Amino acid sequence: MSDTQFAPSMAMRSMFFENLPELLRPQAAAALLGLSRQTIYDWHHKRVQRNIPPSLFLKINRLLYVRTEVLKAWISSQN
């Protein structure tokens, strides 16, 4: 079997982000992606070095949020 048979289809990737709120806290985004919370914060602080979209993050009252739609588009563009 080739590696392409194991790649998730576009429909599967869309289902991955279904029913999510518009904004996620870093802990929720990390859990969703199977990453550590620190990785999400690193993306925020080192976004230029890692080609992270600037619109991925939003700060409200000193709290950091991740925009779900931007995260979905960025992950889709990476695959």
C-alpha positions in Angstrom: 0.0 0.0 0.0 1.2 3.5 -0.7 1.4 6.3 1.8 -1.3 8.3 -0.1 -3.9 5.7 0.9 -3.4 6.7 4.5 -3.6 10.5 4.0 -6.9 11.9 5.4 -9.3 13.0 2.8 -10.6 16.6 2.6 -13.9 15.5 4.0 -12.2 13.9 7.0 -10.3 17.1 7.7 -13.5 19.1 7.5 -15.2 16.8 10.0 -12.3 17.2 12.4 -13.2 20.9 12.8 -17.0 20.5 12.9 -19.0 21.8 15.8 -16.0 23.7 17.3 -16.4 27.2 18.7 -15.1 30.2 16.7 -12.4 30.7 19.3 -10.4 28.2 21.3 -8.2 28.6 24.3 -4.6 27.3 23.8 -5.3 24.3 26.1 -8.3 23.3 23.9 -6.4 23.8 20.7 -3.5 21.7 22.0 -5.8 18.9 23.0 -7.5 19.0 19.7 -4.3 18.8 17.8 -2.5 16.4 20.1 0.2 18.9 21.0 1.4 20.4 24.2 0.0 23.8 25.4 3.5 25.2 25.3 3.7 24.4 21.6 0.6 26.7 21.0 2.2 29.5 23.0 5.5 29.0 21.1 3.6 29.4 17.9 2.3 32.7 19.2 5.6 34.0 20.3 7.7 32.7 17.3 5.1 33.0 14.5 7.4 34.8 12.1 10.1 32.1 12.4 7.5 29.3 11.9 5.3 30.9 9.2 2.3 30.9 11.5 -0.5 33.2 10.1 -0.7 36.4 12.1 -4.5 36.2 12.3 -4.4 32.8 14.0 -4.2 34.4 17.5 -6.4 36.9 19.2 -5.8 38.5 22.6 -8.8 39.6 24.7 -8.2 41.0 28.2 -4.7 39.4 28.4 -6.1 36.0 27.4 -4.9 34.3 24.3 -7.4 32.6 21.9 -6.9 30.6 18.7 -9.2 31.3 15.7 -10.7 28.0 14.6 -11.3 29.0 11.0 -7.7 30.3 10.5 -6.3 27.1 12.2 -8.4 24.9 9.9 -7.2 26.8 6.8 -3.6 26.8 7.9 -3.6 23.1 8.6 -5.2 22.4 5.3 -2.6 24.4 3.5 0.2 22.5 5.2 -1.0 19.1 3.9 
